[in-house]
Amino acid sequence: MDSISFIDNKKVLVTGGAGFIGGYLIRRLLKNSKSNVFNLDKLNYASDLESINEIVNKNSDIKKRYKFYKCDLSNKSKTNNIINKIKPDIIVHFAAESHVDKSIDNPSSFIQSNILGTYNLLEASLRYWENLSRLKKQNFKFLHVSTDEVFGSLSYNGKFNENTPYSPNSPYSASKASSDHLVKAWNKTYNFPTLITNCSNNYGPWQFPEKLIPLTIFKAFRGETIPIYGDGQNVRDWLHVEDHINALLSVLNKGNIGESYCIGGLCEKKNIEVVNLICHYLDEKIPSKNSHSKLIKFIKDRPGHDLRYSIDSTKIKKHLNWIPKIKFEDGLLSTLNWYLENINWLNKINKRN
């Protein structure tokens, strides 16, 4: 999407804006619109404000249109106070714990953040919305950004779509499924103007190195063992974060209130294929005696590891004219180049993991 003027002069609240995808949206809004952007984040181990502060501190106009609030959504009164203070026109809800392994080790933090946090945000937003003028009510939107993991696991055939029954297999995906259901219920029960998106695996610059692609780059660059669960045959549908942001903006602009949209990258790859491709690129850029692929080590699979994800994006393509534009090989190479150019950031943030 080249123009996002539809969001100009609006107050946009982004929860989880110190995260990977939320940060991308905030930077896009600040650079390419005239909207006022409010970032609400509790700042956990995976949070990072550097990418936003880079542009905010270099431009006085942008600085005037941006404000950060440190807040945990599980704090109901603080969440309510911030909503009423900001008086947003649009809320984009990213804030969530998102690492499956950590959800297996500590489910309670996922219940608190993803379920209770979403409930508190919905309640505060609903009460605020109910007191708006008729025109502001009509123009208000609440976009809940979710994951394809809520649908469970596929075999080697079929794809997820908006009508796929929910069947989450991890504490993380169960907590996100719960938050999806809460958002849908607030729309149906209270006519609260919600939208939901369920996306496939994202990748791109600034992603925290607990996820497959940045973790592989980091380990390979340092000559450390590259761990892969099971036999590496698990399949994911890869979506570049810039394509995802374009999709979210399309949903905000033209999506039908009360509906969900599945966002996929149209790019299914086995985990071992992705890791081998990264190693191949690194072999070309940083040649060594042995290929970086020699660092790969298959480790015990994690419990409930979903075999395959794949998204049918027909609805968003047909109704909102969105398709992913970044070819995986090009997006992966540019992502790799970014991490190599920003290895100091990668080293610094990895220490939190």
Helices and strands as residue ranges (DSSP letters): G 5-7, E 11-15, H 20-32, E 36-41, H 50-56, H 60-64, E 66-70, H 76-86, E 90-93, H 100-105, H 107-110, I 111-116, H 117-130, H 134-139, E 141-147, G 148-151, H 171-190, E 194-199, E 201-203, H 212-221, E 226-229, E 235-240, H 241-254, E 260-263, E 268-270, H 271-285, G 292-295, E 296-299, H 314-320, H 328-341, H 343-350
